[in-house]
Amino acid sequence: MSVLGFFLALVTFGILMQTRSQVADLEERIGRLEPGGAPEPLPPGSLPAVPPEGLDQVDELVRAGNKIAAIKFYRELKNCGLAEAKAYVDRVERGPDGN
């Protein structure tokens, strides 16, 4: 076996051992999760209502041309996903008549 072949085998073995260690760590973390998987979703209306001034701030960011900041702020405000936040910001950007 050449020196290069030995070196490649050694590197491959190191990567394999590191991967095994990471898999074992992930399996341990999964085992500590709540039995039965993810927790139940919250019932509708259980989150506090968003204050109107929060949405006003999102509207101001959109009008100022800072669409990305508006999306980020809306996501934090509503604790929602990217798609919902982008859809809201797009509606604000189009305006009340939808244009």
GUFIZA-132908 format. One line per 4 residues: their letters; for each residue x, y, z of N, C-alpha, C. Coordinates in steps of 0.2 Angstrom, whole numbers. Layout:
BEGIN
a> X Y Z X Y Z X Y Z | ...
end
This chain:
BEGIN
msvl> 4 -6 0 0 0 0 4 6 0 | 3 11 -4 7 17 -5 6 21 1 | 10 26 2 9 31 7 2 35 6 | 1 37 0 -5 41 -1 -11 37 0
gffl> -11 30 -2 -17 26 0 -18 25 8 | -12 24 11 -13 24 19 -16 30 21 | -13 36 19 -16 43 21 -23 43 20 | -25 42 14 -33 42 12 -37 37 17
alvt> -34 32 18 -38 27 22 -38 30 29 | -33 33 32 -33 36 38 -38 42 39 | -38 46 34 -43 52 34 -50 49 34 | -51 44 29 -58 41 29 -60 38 35
fgil> -55 35 39 -57 32 45 -59 37 50 | -55 43 50 -56 48 55 -63 51 54 | -65 52 47 -71 55 46 -77 50 48 | -76 44 47 -81 39 49 -82 39 57
mqtr> -76 39 60 -77 40 68 -80 46 70 | -79 52 67 -82 58 69 -90 58 67 | -91 55 61 -98 54 60 -102 50 65 | -99 44 67 -102 40 71 -103 43 78
sqva> -99 47 80 -99 51 86 -105 56 86 | -106 59 80 -111 64 79 -118 61 79 | -118 55 76 -124 51 76 -126 49 83 | -122 47 87 -123 45 94 -126 51 98
dlee> -122 56 97 -125 62 100 -132 64 98 | -133 64 92 -140 66 90 -145 60 92 | -143 54 92 -148 49 95 -149 50 102 | -144 52 106 -145 54 113 -150 60 114
rigr> -149 65 110 -153 71 110 -161 69 109 | -161 65 103 -168 63 102 -171 59 107 | -167 55 110 -170 51 116 -172 55 122 | -170 61 123 -172 65 128 -178 69 126
lepg> -180 69 120 -186 73 118 -192 70 122 | -197 74 122 -203 72 125 -206 65 121 | -208 60 125 -210 54 122 -216 56 117 | -217 53 111 -222 54 107 -221 59 102
gape> -215 62 102 -213 67 96 -214 74 99 | -216 78 94 -217 85 95 -223 87 100 | -222 92 103 -228 94 108 -234 96 104 | -240 96 107 -246 97 103 -246 105 101
plpp> -249 106 96 -249 114 94 -254 117 99 | -253 124 99 -257 128 103 -264 129 100 | -269 129 104 -276 130 102 -276 137 99 | -281 138 94 -281 145 91 -284 150 96
gslp> -281 156 96 -283 161 100 -279 161 107 | -274 156 108 -271 155 114 -265 160 115 | -263 163 109 -257 168 109 -260 175 110 | -257 179 113 -259 186 114 -260 189 108
avpp> -265 194 107 -266 198 101 -260 202 100 | -259 203 93 -254 208 91 -256 215 92 | -253 219 96 -255 226 96 -255 230 89 | -260 234 88 -260 237 82 -254 242 80
egld> -251 244 85 -245 248 84 -239 244 81 | -239 238 83 -234 233 80 -235 233 72 | -241 232 70 -242 231 63 -241 238 60 | -242 244 63 -241 250 60 -233 251 59
qvde> -229 248 63 -222 248 62 -220 244 56 | -223 239 55 -222 235 49 -224 239 43 | -230 242 43 -232 246 38 -227 252 36 | -224 255 42 -219 260 41 -213 258 37
lvra> -211 252 39 -205 249 36 -206 247 29 | -212 245 27 -213 244 20 -213 250 16 | -217 255 19 -217 262 15 -210 265 15 | -205 263 19 -199 266 19 -194 262 14
gnki> -197 257 11 -193 253 7 -189 247 10 | -190 246 16 -186 241 20 -190 235 21 | -191 231 15 -196 225 15 -193 220 19 | -186 219 19 -183 213 23 -184 214 30
aaik> -183 220 32 -184 222 39 -191 221 41 | -196 223 37 -203 222 39 -205 215 39 | -202 211 35 -203 204 36 -201 201 42 | -194 203 44 -191 200 50 -195 203 56
fyre> -197 209 56 -201 212 62 -208 208 62 | -211 207 57 -218 204 57 -217 197 60 | -212 193 57 -211 186 60 -210 186 67 | -206 191 70 -205 191 77 -211 193 81
lknc> -215 198 78 -221 200 81 -226 195 81 | -227 191 76 -233 186 76 -230 179 77 | -224 178 78 -221 172 79 -223 167 74 | -222 169 67 -225 165 62 -219 163 57
glae> -220 160 52 -215 158 47 -214 163 42 | -209 162 38 -207 167 32 -213 168 27 | -216 162 25 -221 163 20 -227 168 22 | -229 167 28 -235 171 31 -232 178 31
akay> -226 179 34 -224 186 35 -223 190 28 | -220 186 23 -219 189 16 -226 190 13 | -231 186 14 -237 187 11 -241 194 14 | -240 195 21 -243 201 24 -239 207 21
vdrv> -232 207 21 -229 212 18 -230 214 11 | -231 209 7 -233 210 0 -240 213 -1 | -245 211 4 -251 214 4 -251 221 6 | -247 223 11 -246 230 13 -242 234 7
ergp> -238 231 4 -234 234 -2 -239 236 -8 | -243 231 -9 -248 232 -15 -253 238 -13 | -255 239 -6 -259 244 -4 -266 241 -4 | -271 245 -1 -278 243 0 -282 241 -7
dgn> -280 244 -12 -283 242 -18 -280 236 -22 | -275 233 -19 -272 227 -22 -267 228 -28 | -265 234 -30 -261 236 -35 -254 237 -33
end
